[in-house]
Amino acid sequence: MRTTSMILAAAGLFAAAFTILPAHALDIRDLPIAKAPETCPHEGPGFLRFTPGGPCTRISGRVRAEAGTPVPARPGAGLDGAARGVVSGSGRVAIDTRTETGYGPARAYIRLGTSH
């Protein structure tokens, strides 16, 4: 009985602690309005500036996925001759960032990808 009364007392204290704090509803009018990124036509198509006066960035990439069932004579077929499913995929993402500095243009480029 002692354990049960301790659990009930802890639950009562927990409930009392959260009933003292007032609840505040979130008003959507109080949220900051985010500006849309501006384009950088002097850098080429697809470049955007996310912060005023910041670098121009282009994010690009591709995704490829394949799924199918090979014919039994191809690799992937089991010893019993039954065809097994084949699933493969590949993808690539590239980030190109350009900015003007006191020494001239600066560029950072990274490309990450996989292939099958």
Stockholm file with secondary structure:
# STOCKHOLM 1.0

chainA/1-116         MRTTSMILAAAGLFAAAFTILPAHALDIRDLPIAKAPETCPHEGPGFLRFTPGGPCTRISGRVRAEAGTPVPARPGAGLDGAARGVVSGSGRVAIDTRTETGYGPARAYIRLGTSH
#=GR chainA/1-116 SS CHHHHHHHHHHHHHHHHHHHSCCCCCCGGGSCCCCCCEECTTTCTTCEESSTTCCEEEEEEEEEEEEECCCTTSTTCCTTSCCCCEEEEEEEEEEEEEEEETTEEEEEEEEEEECC
#=GC SS_cons         CHHHHHHHHHHHHHHHHHHHSCCCCCCGGGSCCCCCCEECTTTCTTCEESSTTCCEEEEEEEEEEEEECCCTTSTTCCTTSCCCCEEEEEEEEEEEEEEEETTEEEEEEEEEEECC
//
